[in-house]
Amino acid sequence: MNRENTITDSRKKPGSALNLENADSGTVAARANSHRKCDNSTAAAADRPPAFGLTDLLMILTTMVWGANVSVIKISFAELSPHAFNLARFLFSALIYALIIWRSREGFAVHRRDLPRVVFLALTGITLYQVFFITGLSKTSASLVSMGNAMTPIFIAVLSMILAEEKLRWTGWLGIFLSVGGFYAIILGRPNGFNLKAAEVSGVFLILLAGIMWAFYTIFARPVLKRISPTKLAGLTNIIGTAFYLPFAWKEFSRAEFSRVSTGAWLGLVYSGSLALVFGFIVWYRSVERVGGARTGVYSNLTPVFGVLTAVIFLGDRLSWLQVAGALIIFLGVYLTRNGHQLFRKRAGGRSA
Protein backbone atom coordinates (compact mmCIF):
# COMPACT_ATOMS: atom_id res chain seq x y z
CA MET A 1 0.00 0.00 0.00
CA ASN A 2 2.76 2.37 0.92
CA ARG A 3 4.67 1.23 -2.13
CA GLU A 4 1.68 1.96 -4.38
CA ASN A 5 1.28 5.39 -2.81
CA THR A 6 4.97 6.06 -3.34
CA ILE A 7 4.75 5.06 -6.99
CA THR A 8 1.62 7.14 -7.44
CA ASP A 9 3.26 10.17 -5.80
CA SER A 10 6.36 9.73 -7.94
CA ARG A 11 4.18 9.67 -11.06
CA LYS A 12 2.37 12.84 -9.96
CA LYS A 13 5.59 14.79 -9.31
CA PRO A 14 6.70 15.11 -12.94
CA GLY A 15 3.22 16.23 -13.83
CA SER A 16 3.28 18.66 -10.96
CA ALA A 17 6.65 19.93 -12.02
CA LEU A 18 5.38 20.30 -15.57
CA ASN A 19 2.35 22.18 -14.32
CA LEU A 20 4.59 24.50 -12.33
CA GLU A 21 6.76 25.09 -15.35
CA ASN A 22 3.71 25.86 -17.45
CA ALA A 23 2.45 28.17 -14.75
CA ASP A 24 5.83 29.91 -14.59
CA SER A 25 6.03 30.28 -18.36
CA GLY A 26 2.47 31.59 -18.42
CA THR A 27 3.31 34.11 -15.73
CA VAL A 28 6.39 35.25 -17.65
CA ALA A 29 4.35 35.60 -20.84
CA ALA A 30 1.67 37.52 -18.98
CA ARG A 31 4.28 39.83 -17.52
CA ALA A 32 5.87 40.33 -20.94
CA ASN A 33 2.51 41.22 -22.44
CA SER A 34 1.86 43.55 -19.55
CA HIS A 35 5.22 45.26 -20.14
CA ARG A 36 4.46 45.58 -23.85
CA LYS A 37 1.09 47.18 -23.07
CA CYS A 38 2.75 49.55 -20.62
CA ASP A 39 5.40 50.47 -23.18
CA ASN A 40 2.77 51.05 -25.85
CA SER A 41 0.65 53.15 -23.53
CA THR A 42 3.72 55.10 -22.46
CA ALA A 43 4.70 55.75 -26.06
CA ALA A 44 1.15 56.81 -26.88
CA ALA A 45 1.08 59.11 -23.87
CA ALA A 46 4.41 60.62 -24.90
CA ASP A 47 3.11 61.20 -28.42
CA ARG A 48 -0.08 62.81 -27.08
CA PRO A 49 0.32 66.51 -26.18
CA PRO A 50 -0.79 67.80 -22.77
CA ALA A 51 -4.42 68.79 -22.33
CA PHE A 52 -5.55 72.40 -22.62
CA GLY A 53 -4.24 74.25 -19.59
CA LEU A 54 -2.19 77.14 -18.25
CA THR A 55 0.24 77.09 -21.18
CA ASP A 56 -2.61 77.65 -23.61
CA LEU A 57 -4.11 80.44 -21.52
CA LEU A 58 -0.71 82.17 -21.45
CA MET A 59 -0.43 81.76 -25.23
CA ILE A 60 -3.83 83.41 -25.67
CA LEU A 61 -2.65 86.25 -23.42
CA THR A 62 0.51 86.51 -25.53
CA THR A 63 -1.50 86.84 -28.74
CA MET A 64 -3.49 89.59 -27.04
CA VAL A 65 -0.23 91.39 -26.25
CA TRP A 66 1.08 90.89 -29.79
CA GLY A 67 -2.25 91.97 -31.29
CA ALA A 68 -2.23 95.24 -29.36
CA ASN A 69 1.45 95.65 -30.20
CA VAL A 70 0.58 96.23 -33.87
CA SER A 71 -1.38 99.38 -32.99
CA VAL A 72 1.35 100.48 -30.56
CA ILE A 73 4.01 100.16 -33.26
CA LYS A 74 1.89 102.06 -35.81
CA ILE A 75 1.44 104.96 -33.39
CA SER A 76 5.16 105.00 -32.52
CA PHE A 77 6.18 104.96 -36.20
CA ALA A 78 4.72 108.47 -36.46
CA GLU A 79 7.64 109.75 -34.37
CA LEU A 80 10.43 107.24 -35.06
CA SER A 81 11.53 105.49 -38.24
CA PRO A 82 10.81 101.73 -38.37
CA HIS A 83 14.37 100.47 -37.84
CA ALA A 84 15.14 103.14 -35.21
CA PHE A 85 12.09 102.16 -33.16
CA ASN A 86 12.76 98.46 -33.72
CA LEU A 87 16.39 98.63 -32.58
CA ALA A 88 15.45 100.77 -29.56
CA ARG A 89 12.87 98.26 -28.34
CA PHE A 90 15.26 95.35 -28.89
CA LEU A 91 18.05 97.07 -26.98
CA PHE A 92 15.58 97.64 -24.14
CA SER A 93 14.44 93.99 -24.18
CA ALA A 94 18.05 92.77 -24.35
CA LEU A 95 18.81 94.75 -21.19
CA ILE A 96 15.83 93.14 -19.42
CA TYR A 97 16.91 89.66 -20.52
CA ALA A 98 20.49 90.31 -19.38
CA LEU A 99 19.25 91.27 -15.91
CA ILE A 100 16.98 88.21 -15.71
CA ILE A 101 19.71 85.77 -16.75
CA TRP A 102 22.28 87.47 -14.50
CA ARG A 103 20.02 87.07 -11.46
CA SER A 104 19.11 83.49 -12.33
CA ARG A 105 21.18 80.46 -11.37
CA GLU A 106 21.68 79.37 -14.97
CA GLY A 107 24.05 82.15 -16.01
CA PHE A 108 25.10 82.93 -19.59
CA ALA A 109 27.15 79.79 -20.22
CA VAL A 110 26.05 77.51 -23.06
CA HIS A 111 27.31 74.01 -23.81
CA ARG A 112 29.54 73.83 -26.85
CA ARG A 113 27.14 71.52 -28.71
CA ASP A 114 24.21 73.94 -28.16
CA LEU A 115 26.04 77.13 -29.16
CA PRO A 116 25.66 76.74 -32.98
CA ARG A 117 21.93 76.11 -32.63
CA VAL A 118 21.48 79.11 -30.29
CA VAL A 119 23.29 81.36 -32.78
CA PHE A 120 21.16 79.92 -35.62
CA LEU A 121 17.98 80.67 -33.66
CA ALA A 122 19.16 84.23 -33.00
CA LEU A 123 19.95 84.80 -36.69
CA THR A 124 16.68 83.37 -38.00
CA GLY A 125 14.11 84.31 -35.36
CA ILE A 126 15.49 87.72 -34.40
CA THR A 127 17.88 89.24 -36.95
CA LEU A 128 16.64 87.95 -40.32
CA TYR A 129 13.00 87.89 -39.23
CA GLN A 130 13.16 91.57 -38.21
CA VAL A 131 15.03 92.61 -41.37
CA PHE A 132 12.54 90.83 -43.65
CA PHE A 133 9.48 91.88 -41.65
CA ILE A 134 10.31 95.57 -41.24
CA THR A 135 11.46 95.94 -44.86
CA GLY A 136 8.40 94.08 -46.15
CA LEU A 137 6.11 96.20 -43.99
CA SER A 138 7.61 99.36 -45.49
CA LYS A 139 6.92 98.09 -49.03
CA THR A 140 3.34 96.89 -48.68
CA SER A 141 0.13 97.49 -46.78
CA ALA A 142 -0.68 96.11 -43.34
CA SER A 143 -3.44 93.97 -44.86
CA LEU A 144 -1.02 92.19 -47.18
CA VAL A 145 1.42 91.75 -44.32
CA SER A 146 -1.34 90.01 -42.39
CA MET A 147 -2.13 87.80 -45.37
CA GLY A 148 1.51 86.76 -45.57
CA ASN A 149 1.66 86.07 -41.84
CA ALA A 150 -1.28 83.71 -42.21
CA MET A 151 1.06 81.24 -43.89
CA THR A 152 3.35 81.00 -40.86
CA PRO A 153 1.41 78.21 -39.03
CA ILE A 154 1.47 76.14 -42.23
CA PHE A 155 5.23 76.69 -42.60
CA ILE A 156 5.70 75.58 -39.00
CA ALA A 157 3.49 72.49 -39.36
CA VAL A 158 5.13 71.32 -42.60
CA LEU A 159 8.70 71.91 -41.40
CA SER A 160 7.88 70.27 -38.07
CA MET A 161 6.91 67.07 -39.87
CA ILE A 162 9.91 67.18 -42.23
CA LEU A 163 12.64 68.24 -39.81
CA ALA A 164 11.41 67.50 -36.32
CA GLU A 165 9.24 64.45 -37.06
CA GLU A 166 6.39 65.99 -35.10
CA LYS A 167 3.16 64.11 -35.75
CA LEU A 168 -0.05 66.01 -36.41
CA ARG A 169 -3.39 64.26 -36.92
CA TRP A 170 -5.88 65.27 -39.59
CA THR A 171 -7.81 67.27 -37.01
CA GLY A 172 -4.66 69.33 -36.42
CA TRP A 173 -4.27 70.03 -40.13
CA LEU A 174 -7.98 70.87 -40.38
CA GLY A 175 -7.58 73.28 -37.48
CA ILE A 176 -4.59 74.98 -39.13
CA PHE A 177 -6.38 75.50 -42.43
CA LEU A 178 -9.54 76.66 -40.67
CA SER A 179 -7.58 79.23 -38.68
CA VAL A 180 -5.89 80.46 -41.86
CA GLY A 181 -9.31 80.74 -43.53
CA GLY A 182 -10.63 82.69 -40.57
CA PHE A 183 -7.56 84.91 -40.76
CA TYR A 184 -8.34 85.72 -44.40
CA ALA A 185 -11.97 86.45 -43.47
CA ILE A 186 -10.81 89.03 -40.93
CA ILE A 187 -8.61 90.78 -43.48
CA LEU A 188 -11.15 90.64 -46.31
CA GLY A 189 -13.85 91.86 -43.93
CA ARG A 190 -12.10 95.20 -43.52
CA PRO A 191 -13.80 98.19 -45.24
CA ASN A 192 -10.93 98.57 -47.73
CA GLY A 193 -10.24 94.85 -48.14
CA PHE A 194 -6.93 94.45 -49.94
CA ASN A 195 -5.65 95.16 -53.42
CA LEU A 196 -2.45 93.52 -54.63
CA LYS A 197 -0.33 95.92 -56.68
CA ALA A 198 2.72 95.01 -58.72
CA ALA A 199 4.96 97.15 -56.54
CA GLU A 200 3.85 95.25 -53.42
CA VAL A 201 4.88 91.79 -54.65
CA SER A 202 8.41 92.16 -53.27
CA GLY A 203 6.99 93.22 -49.91
CA VAL A 204 4.75 90.15 -49.72
CA PHE A 205 7.71 87.95 -50.67
CA LEU A 206 9.76 89.41 -47.80
CA ILE A 207 6.89 88.81 -45.37
CA LEU A 208 6.74 85.16 -46.48
CA LEU A 209 10.50 84.88 -45.92
CA ALA A 210 9.96 86.33 -42.43
CA GLY A 211 7.36 83.63 -41.79
CA ILE A 212 9.83 80.92 -42.81
CA MET A 213 12.45 82.41 -40.47
CA TRP A 214 9.93 82.31 -37.61
CA ALA A 215 9.15 78.68 -38.47
CA PHE A 216 12.85 77.79 -38.16
CA TYR A 217 13.01 79.75 -34.91
CA THR A 218 10.11 77.72 -33.53
CA ILE A 219 11.10 74.24 -34.70
CA PHE A 220 14.82 74.18 -33.97
CA ALA A 221 14.30 75.49 -30.44
CA ARG A 222 12.71 72.34 -29.03
CA PRO A 223 15.88 70.16 -28.81
CA VAL A 224 17.75 72.97 -27.02
CA LEU A 225 14.86 73.44 -24.59
CA LYS A 226 15.66 70.01 -23.15
CA ARG A 227 18.87 71.48 -21.69
CA ILE A 228 18.18 75.23 -21.49
CA SER A 229 15.18 76.89 -19.86
CA PRO A 230 12.75 78.83 -22.08
CA THR A 231 13.64 82.08 -20.30
CA LYS A 232 17.37 81.69 -20.86
CA LEU A 233 16.98 80.58 -24.49
CA ALA A 234 14.66 83.50 -25.27
CA GLY A 235 17.13 85.85 -23.59
CA LEU A 236 20.24 84.56 -25.34
CA THR A 237 18.65 84.55 -28.78
CA ASN A 238 17.32 88.07 -28.19
CA ILE A 239 20.69 89.44 -27.06
CA ILE A 240 22.68 87.75 -29.85
CA GLY A 241 20.05 88.56 -32.47
CA THR A 242 20.04 92.23 -31.41
CA ALA A 243 23.83 92.38 -31.83
CA PHE A 244 23.53 90.98 -35.37
CA TYR A 245 20.69 93.42 -36.11
CA LEU A 246 22.80 96.50 -35.29
CA PRO A 247 24.38 96.90 -38.76
CA PHE A 248 20.96 96.87 -40.43
CA ALA A 249 19.36 99.48 -38.15
CA TRP A 250 22.22 101.62 -36.85
CA LYS A 251 21.97 104.27 -39.60
CA GLU A 252 18.33 105.10 -38.81
CA PHE A 253 18.90 104.69 -35.07
CA SER A 254 21.82 107.16 -35.01
CA ARG A 255 19.78 109.78 -36.88
CA ALA A 256 16.70 109.48 -34.64
CA GLU A 257 15.96 112.47 -32.39
CA PHE A 258 14.94 110.68 -29.21
CA SER A 259 14.84 113.96 -27.28
CA ARG A 260 11.74 114.96 -29.24
CA VAL A 261 9.91 111.68 -28.74
CA SER A 262 6.66 112.10 -26.82
CA THR A 263 5.75 110.29 -23.61
CA GLY A 264 3.23 108.16 -25.49
CA ALA A 265 5.89 106.91 -27.92
CA TRP A 266 8.23 106.10 -25.02
CA LEU A 267 5.45 104.15 -23.32
CA GLY A 268 4.85 102.31 -26.58
CA LEU A 269 8.53 101.41 -26.75
CA VAL A 270 8.47 100.14 -23.17
CA TYR A 271 5.31 98.11 -23.83
CA SER A 272 6.68 96.59 -27.02
CA GLY A 273 10.12 95.90 -25.56
CA SER A 274 8.98 94.34 -22.28
CA LEU A 275 5.66 92.61 -22.95
CA ALA A 276 5.87 91.75 -26.66
CA LEU A 277 9.57 90.81 -26.75
CA VAL A 278 10.20 89.48 -23.24
CA PHE A 279 6.94 88.10 -21.85
CA GLY A 280 5.66 86.94 -25.25
CA PHE A 281 8.87 85.20 -26.34
CA ILE A 282 9.28 83.37 -23.03
CA VAL A 283 5.70 82.09 -23.17
CA TRP A 284 6.17 81.06 -26.82
CA TYR A 285 9.23 78.96 -25.94
CA ARG A 286 7.45 77.38 -22.98
CA SER A 287 4.61 76.38 -25.27
CA VAL A 288 7.02 74.93 -27.85
CA GLU A 289 8.66 72.94 -25.06
CA ARG A 290 5.34 71.52 -23.84
CA VAL A 291 3.11 71.04 -26.89
CA GLY A 292 5.46 71.33 -29.89
CA GLY A 293 5.99 73.82 -32.68
CA ALA A 294 2.99 73.03 -34.89
CA ARG A 295 0.45 73.30 -32.07
CA THR A 296 2.09 76.47 -30.79
CA GLY A 297 2.30 78.03 -34.25
CA VAL A 298 -1.45 77.93 -34.80
CA TYR A 299 -1.88 80.46 -31.99
CA SER A 300 -0.23 83.12 -34.15
CA ASN A 301 -3.50 83.37 -36.07
CA LEU A 302 -5.17 84.70 -32.92
CA THR A 303 -2.93 87.78 -33.05
CA PRO A 304 -4.94 89.57 -35.78
CA VAL A 305 -8.16 88.83 -33.89
CA PHE A 306 -6.96 90.83 -30.91
CA GLY A 307 -5.23 93.30 -33.24
CA VAL A 308 -8.55 94.11 -34.89
CA LEU A 309 -10.30 94.35 -31.51
CA THR A 310 -7.61 96.73 -30.27
CA ALA A 311 -7.98 98.87 -33.39
CA VAL A 312 -11.75 98.94 -32.88
CA ILE A 313 -11.44 100.02 -29.24
CA PHE A 314 -8.55 102.51 -29.46
CA LEU A 315 -8.41 103.58 -33.11
CA GLY A 316 -12.13 103.66 -33.90
CA ASP A 317 -12.05 100.99 -36.63
CA ARG A 318 -15.32 99.28 -37.55
CA LEU A 319 -15.93 95.56 -37.15
CA SER A 320 -17.88 93.66 -39.84
CA TRP A 321 -19.84 90.42 -39.45
CA LEU A 322 -17.34 88.69 -41.73
CA GLN A 323 -14.57 89.58 -39.28
CA VAL A 324 -16.61 88.27 -36.35
CA ALA A 325 -17.20 84.99 -38.22
CA GLY A 326 -13.50 84.82 -39.08
CA ALA A 327 -12.57 85.23 -35.41
CA LEU A 328 -14.89 82.39 -34.40
CA ILE A 329 -13.44 80.15 -37.13
CA ILE A 330 -9.93 80.88 -35.89
CA PHE A 331 -10.86 79.89 -32.33
CA LEU A 332 -12.37 76.66 -33.68
CA GLY A 333 -9.20 75.98 -35.67
CA VAL A 334 -7.01 76.55 -32.62
CA TYR A 335 -9.14 74.16 -30.58
CA LEU A 336 -8.94 71.41 -33.22
CA THR A 337 -5.19 71.79 -33.57
CA ARG A 338 -4.58 71.69 -29.83
CA ASN A 339 -7.32 69.29 -28.69
CA GLY A 340 -8.20 67.31 -31.81
CA HIS A 341 -6.32 64.30 -30.44
CA GLN A 342 -8.93 64.10 -27.68
CA LEU A 343 -11.51 63.07 -30.31
CA PHE A 344 -9.36 60.07 -31.25
CA ARG A 345 -8.86 59.08 -27.64
CA LYS A 346 -12.59 59.20 -26.92
CA ARG A 347 -13.36 57.20 -30.06
CA ALA A 348 -10.73 54.58 -29.19
CA GLY A 349 -12.07 54.36 -25.65
CA GLY A 350 -15.60 53.81 -26.97
CA ARG A 351 -14.49 50.98 -29.25
CA SER A 352 -12.52 49.21 -26.55
CA ALA A 353 -15.52 49.37 -24.23
C-alpha positions in Angstrom: 0.0 0.0 0.0 2.8 2.4 0.9 4.7 1.2 -2.1 1.7 2.0 -4.4 1.3 5.4 -2.8 5.0 6.1 -3.3 4.8 5.1 -7.0 1.6 7.1 -7.4 3.3 10.2 -5.8 6.4 9.7 -7.9 4.2 9.7 -11.1 2.4 12.8 -10.0 5.6 14.8 -9.3 6.7 15.1 -12.9 3.2 16.2 -13.8 3.3 18.7 -11.0 6.7 19.9 -12.0 5.4 20.3 -15.6 2.4 22.2 -14.3 4.6 24.5 -12.3 6.8 25.1 -15.4 3.7 25.9 -17.5 2.4 28.2 -14.8 5.8 29.9 -14.6 6.0 30.3 -18.4 2.5 31.6 -18.4 3.3 34.1 -15.7 6.4 35.2 -17.6 4.4 35.6 -20.8 1.7 37.5 -19.0 4.3 39.8 -17.5 5.9 40.3 -20.9 2.5 41.2 -22.4 1.9 43.6 -19.5 5.2 45.3 -20.1 4.5 45.6 -23.8 1.1 47.2 -23.1 2.8 49.6 -20.6 5.4 50.5 -23.2 2.8 51.0 -25.8 0.6 53.1 -23.5 3.7 55.1 -22.5 4.7 55.7 -26.1 1.2 56.8 -26.9 1.1 59.1 -23.9 4.4 60.6 -24.9 3.1 61.2 -28.4 -0.1 62.8 -27.1 0.3 66.5 -26.2 -0.8 67.8 -22.8 -4.4 68.8 -22.3 -5.6 72.4 -22.6 -4.2 74.3 -19.6 -2.2 77.1 -18.3 0.2 77.1 -21.2 -2.6 77.6 -23.6 -4.1 80.4 -21.5 -0.7 82.2 -21.4 -0.4 81.8 -25.2 -3.8 83.4 -25.7 -2.6 86.3 -23.4 0.5 86.5 -25.5 -1.5 86.8 -28.7 -3.5 89.6 -27.0 -0.2 91.4 -26.2 1.1 90.9 -29.8 -2.2 92.0 -31.3 -2.2 95.2 -29.4 1.4 95.7 -30.2 0.6 96.2 -33.9 -1.4 99.4 -33.0 1.3 100.5 -30.6 4.0 100.2 -33.3 1.9 102.1 -35.8 1.4 105.0 -33.4 5.2 105.0 -32.5 6.2 105.0 -36.2 4.7 108.5 -36.5 7.6 109.7 -34.4 10.4 107.2 -35.1 11.5 105.5 -38.2 10.8 101.7 -38.4 14.4 100.5 -37.8 15.1 103.1 -35.2 12.1 102.2 -33.2 12.8 98.5 -33.7 16.4 98.6 -32.6 15.4 100.8 -29.6 12.9 98.3 -28.3 15.3 95.3 -28.9 18.0 97.1 -27.0 15.6 97.6 -24.1 14.4 94.0 -24.2 18.1 92.8 -24.4 18.8 94.8 -21.2 15.8 93.1 -19.4 16.9 89.7 -20.5 20.5 90.3 -19.4 19.3 91.3 -15.9 17.0 88.2 -15.7 19.7 85.8 -16.7 22.3 87.5 -14.5 20.0 87.1 -11.5 19.1 83.5 -12.3 21.2 80.5 -11.4 21.7 79.4 -15.0 24.1 82.1 -16.0 25.1 82.9 -19.6 27.2 79.8 -20.2 26.0 77.5 -23.1 27.3 74.0 -23.8 29.5 73.8 -26.9 27.1 71.5 -28.7 24.2 73.9 -28.2 26.0 77.1 -29.2 25.7 76.7 -33.0 21.9 76.1 -32.6 21.5 79.1 -30.3 23.3 81.4 -32.8 21.2 79.9 -35.6 18.0 80.7 -33.7 19.2 84.2 -33.0 19.9 84.8 -36.7 16.7 83.4 -38.0 14.1 84.3 -35.4 15.5 87.7 -34.4 17.9 89.2 -37.0 16.6 87.9 -40.3 13.0 87.9 -39.2 13.2 91.6 -38.2 15.0 92.6 -41.4 12.5 90.8 -43.7 9.5 91.9 -41.6 10.3 95.6 -41.2 11.5 95.9 -44.9 8.4 94.1 -46.1 6.1 96.2 -44.0 7.6 99.4 -45.5 6.9 98.1 -49.0 3.3 96.9 -48.7 0.1 97.5 -46.8 -0.7 96.1 -43.3 -3.4 94.0 -44.9 -1.0 92.2 -47.2 1.4 91.7 -44.3 -1.3 90.0 -42.4 -2.1 87.8 -45.4 1.5 86.8 -45.6 1.7 86.1 -41.8 -1.3 83.7 -42.2 1.1 81.2 -43.9 3.4 81.0 -40.9 1.4 78.2 -39.0 1.5 76.1 -42.2 5.2 76.7 -42.6 5.7 75.6 -39.0 3.5 72.5 -39.4 5.1 71.3 -42.6 8.7 71.9 -41.4 7.9 70.3 -38.1 6.9 67.1 -39.9 9.9 67.2 -42.2 12.6 68.2 -39.8 11.4 67.5 -36.3 9.2 64.4 -37.1 6.4 66.0 -35.1 3.2 64.1 -35.7 0.0 66.0 -36.4 -3.4 64.3 -36.9 -5.9 65.3 -39.6 -7.8 67.3 -37.0 -4.7 69.3 -36.4 -4.3 70.0 -40.1 -8.0 70.9 -40.4 -7.6 73.3 -37.5 -4.6 75.0 -39.1 -6.4 75.5 -42.4 -9.5 76.7 -40.7 -7.6 79.2 -38.7 -5.9 80.5 -41.9 -9.3 80.7 -43.5 -10.6 82.7 -40.6 -7.6 84.9 -40.8 -8.3 85.7 -44.4 -12.0 86.5 -43.5 -10.8 89.0 -40.9 -8.6 90.8 -43.5 -11.2 90.6 -46.3 -13.8 91.9 -43.9 -12.1 95.2 -43.5 -13.8 98.2 -45.2 -10.9 98.6 -47.7 -10.2 94.8 -48.1 -6.9 94.4 -49.9 -5.6 95.2 -53.4 -2.5 93.5 -54.6 -0.3 95.9 -56.7 2.7 95.0 -58.7 5.0 97.2 -56.5 3.8 95.3 -53.4 4.9 91.8 -54.6 8.4 92.2 -53.3 7.0 93.2 -49.9 4.7 90.2 -49.7 7.7 87.9 -50.7 9.8 89.4 -47.8 6.9 88.8 -45.4 6.7 85.2 -46.5 10.5 84.9 -45.9 10.0 86.3 -42.4 7.4 83.6 -41.8 9.8 80.9 -42.8 12.4 82.4 -40.5 9.9 82.3 -37.6 9.2 78.7 -38.5 12.8 77.8 -38.2 13.0 79.7 -34.9 10.1 77.7 -33.5 11.1 74.2 -34.7 14.8 74.2 -34.0 14.3 75.5 -30.4 12.7 72.3 -29.0 15.9 70.2 -28.8 17.7 73.0 -27.0 14.9 73.4 -24.6 15.7 70.0 -23.1 18.9 71.5 -21.7 18.2 75.2 -21.5 15.2 76.9 -19.9 12.7 78.8 -22.1 13.6 82.1 -20.3 17.4 81.7 -20.9 17.0 80.6 -24.5 14.7 83.5 -25.3 17.1 85.9 -23.6 20.2 84.6 -25.3 18.7 84.6 -28.8 17.3 88.1 -28.2 20.7 89.4 -27.1 22.7 87.7 -29.8 20.1 88.6 -32.5 20.0 92.2 -31.4 23.8 92.4 -31.8 23.5 91.0 -35.4 20.7 93.4 -36.1 22.8 96.5 -35.3 24.4 96.9 -38.8 21.0 96.9 -40.4 19.4 99.5 -38.1 22.2 101.6 -36.8 22.0 104.3 -39.6 18.3 105.1 -38.8 18.9 104.7 -35.1 21.8 107.2 -35.0 19.8 109.8 -36.9 16.7 109.5 -34.6 16.0 112.5 -32.4 14.9 110.7 -29.2 14.8 114.0 -27.3 11.7 115.0 -29.2 9.9 111.7 -28.7 6.7 112.1 -26.8 5.8 110.3 -23.6 3.2 108.2 -25.5 5.9 106.9 -27.9 8.2 106.1 -25.0 5.4 104.2 -23.3 4.9 102.3 -26.6 8.5 101.4 -26.8 8.5 100.1 -23.2 5.3 98.1 -23.8 6.7 96.6 -27.0 10.1 95.9 -25.6 9.0 94.3 -22.3 5.7 92.6 -22.9 5.9 91.8 -26.7 9.6 90.8 -26.8 10.2 89.5 -23.2 6.9 88.1 -21.9 5.7 86.9 -25.3 8.9 85.2 -26.3 9.3 83.4 -23.0 5.7 82.1 -23.2 6.2 81.1 -26.8 9.2 79.0 -25.9 7.5 77.4 -23.0 4.6 76.4 -25.3 7.0 74.9 -27.9 8.7 72.9 -25.1 5.3 71.5 -23.8 3.1 71.0 -26.9 5.5 71.3 -29.9 6.0 73.8 -32.7 3.0 73.0 -34.9 0.4 73.3 -32.1 2.1 76.5 -30.8 2.3 78.0 -34.3 -1.4 77.9 -34.8 -1.9 80.5 -32.0 -0.2 83.1 -34.1 -3.5 83.4 -36.1 -5.2 84.7 -32.9 -2.9 87.8 -33.0 -4.9 89.6 -35.8 -8.2 88.8 -33.9 -7.0 90.8 -30.9 -5.2 93.3 -33.2 -8.6 94.1 -34.9 -10.3 94.3 -31.5 -7.6 96.7 -30.3 -8.0 98.9 -33.4 -11.8 98.9 -32.9 -11.4 100.0 -29.2 -8.6 102.5 -29.5 -8.4 103.6 -33.1 -12.1 103.7 -33.9 -12.0 101.0 -36.6 -15.3 99.3 -37.6 -15.9 95.6 -37.2 -17.9 93.7 -39.8 -19.8 90.4 -39.4 -17.3 88.7 -41.7 -14.6 89.6 -39.3 -16.6 88.3 -36.3 -17.2 85.0 -38.2 -13.5 84.8 -39.1 -12.6 85.2 -35.4 -14.9 82.4 -34.4 -13.4 80.1 -37.1 -9.9 80.9 -35.9 -10.9 79.9 -32.3 -12.4 76.7 -33.7 -9.2 76.0 -35.7 -7.0 76.6 -32.6 -9.1 74.2 -30.6 -8.9 71.4 -33.2 -5.2 71.8 -33.6 -4.6 71.7 -29.8 -7.3 69.3 -28.7 -8.2 67.3 -31.8 -6.3 64.3 -30.4 -8.9 64.1 -27.7 -11.5 63.1 -30.3 -9.4 60.1 -31.3 -8.9 59.1 -27.6 -12.6 59.2 -26.9 -13.4 57.2 -30.1 -10.7 54.6 -29.2 -12.1 54.4 -25.6 -15.6 53.8 -27.0 -14.5 51.0 -29.2 -12.5 49.2 -26.5 -15.5 49.4 -24.2 
